[in-house]
Amino acid sequence: MNSEDFLKSFKEVTRSTTAERYGHSGDGLEILIVKSELCEAVISTQGAQLLEFIPKGGDNWLWLSPKAKFDTGEAIRGGIPICAPWFNKGEKEGQPKHGFLRNNHWEWVACEENHGALSLSFEFSTEEQYLKWFSTEFTFTLTYHFDNQLNVDINIQNHSFMEMPFELALHTYYSVSNVADIKIKGLENRAYIDTRGGERKMATQEGHLKIVGENDAIYNQISNAIDIEDGSAGYQISAVNLPSVVVWNAGPDLAAKIADIGPGNHVGYVCVENAAIGTDSIQIASKGSYEAHIKIQAL
């Protein structure tokens, strides 16, 4: 069933553009708007990037920068960008930062409804143009499950006869009232890599995490849930087969220098990224596959 047939079959999903929903910022991109009795969600088909998730009677769990640009082939600041098949800078000259999945078109390949809950699946398969950066062919399938919480399923298929090294991060921007007031719990006493300023320094998390200024830290081998406490509200994040956690906020000085964040806008978000990077990176066997899962629920 193609995407037009999906639209006819599921009245909960409509096609629109970023220009219609957010105004004329950039070229304008195709989006899908999901409205059910349980929630509302917005997904860009570029990057299969979830931009909004609003449970019934609630607020958007995801932060989308007020200065976000919606340009073809450019990353969108906010929501849940998919960083893969590498994280941060690639090893080869000209490789785009955080890989090529977040800034290219994905195919909408499946949609299911079950008692008000709606699931949408998107697929990205490598083509010849990407082989200059990543020589192993793969298919990445991403499924969002929408009800009163958010679940994300990941399946990566290695099509080659070689083992495939792979890095992956869901660069989730959580909406918060003020980043300086939140508490992040579940990382206590864990070693982390402080990567601020492009350096890599080892440190140990003492107590719960408070964001003071710029924060850019990588925690490895995390298997427990992470809580973001925001007053009486917040989020609990659980992941399977994504053992790295990255916590990032630009802070006031860097945010002022980043065009699609802007002065003062860092206060509205914190990135808590479920990932498999660095020493936690994935090795997918020849003709093999890898599955991962994330569950996000309200505290």
JOVENWO-V757419 format. One record per run of one state. SS is the DSSP state (2 for helix, 1 for strand, 0 for the rest). FROM is the first residue (numbers start at 1). TO is the last residue. If there is no record, write none. Layout:
ss->{SS/SS}
from->{FROM/FROM}
to->{TO/TO}
This chain:
ss->{0/2/0/1/2/0/1/0/1/0/1/0/1/0/1/0/1/0/1/0/1/0/1/0/1/0/1/0/1/0/1/0/2/0/1/0/1/0/1/0/2/0/1/0/1/0/2/0/1/0/1/0/1/0/1/0/1/0/1/0/2/0/2/1/0/2/0/1/0/1/0}
from->{1/3/10/13/18/23/30/36/39/45/46/47/49/56/60/61/62/63/64/65/78/79/80/86/99/100/105/106/107/115/117/126/128/131/138/147/150/159/164/176/179/182/183/186/191/195/196/199/201/205/209/210/215/220/226/231/233/241/244/250/251/258/265/269/277/278/281/282/285/289/299}
to->{2/9/12/17/22/29/35/38/44/45/46/48/55/59/60/61/62/63/64/77/78/79/85/98/99/104/105/106/114/116/125/127/130/137/146/149/158/163/175/178/181/182/185/190/194/195/198/200/204/208/209/214/219/225/230/232/240/243/249/250/257/264/268/276/277/280/281/284/288/298/299}
